[in-house]
Amino acid sequence: MNSFDFSNYKLDEADGVFTFKNENTTLGFVRFNDQGEVEYIFVNPIFRKKGIATKLLQLVKQKIGKEIILQEPISHPCQRKSFCTSHGSDILIFAAKTRPVAVS
């Protein structure tokens, strides 16, 4: 994983969503609820492997003050190869089955 300078990017927070973005694009976002369940997480393919998802999950943990619960994926667009070929990115959508995850 490469070192990434988050200070060059804007962090927005609104109604259980943290979003990292710059002037041109969204780098990544996470949607969560007050119980610590992560409902969606996305990182733009151009910015993957830079620690953005980890940073987003750390922000969620700090905000809610407890362990994060990642839900089991129910929809992954890349299971439909034509979708990923034509769209070039994916968003994981999670179901109600939960499991706690430690985020450092």
Long-range contacts (C-beta under 8 A, 24 or more apart in sequence): 1-49, 1-50, 1-51, 2-49, 2-50, 2-51, 3-51, 4-47, 4-50, 4-51, 4-52, 4-55, 6-55, 11-59, 13-63, 18-56, 18-59, 18-60, 18-63, 20-52, 20-55, 20-56, 27-52, 28-52, 28-53, 28-56, 29-56, 30-56, 30-57, 30-59, 30-60, 32-60, 32-63, 32-64, 32-68, 34-64, 35-64, 35-69, 36-60, 36-61, 36-64, 36-66, 36-67, 36-68, 36-69, 37-69, 37-71, 37-94, 37-98, 38-68, 38-69, 38-70, 38-71, 38-94, 39-71, 39-93, 39-94, 40-91, 40-92, 40-93, 40-94, 41-91, 41-92, 42-89, 42-90, 42-91, 42-92, 44-89, 45-88, 45-89, 54-103, 57-101, 57-103, 58-103, 58-104, 60-103, 61-103, 67-100, 67-101, 67-102, 67-103, 68-100, 68-101, 68-103, 69-98, 69-99, 69-100, 69-101, 70-94, 70-98, 70-99, 70-101, 71-95, 71-96, 71-97, 71-98, 71-99, 72-97, 72-98, 72-99
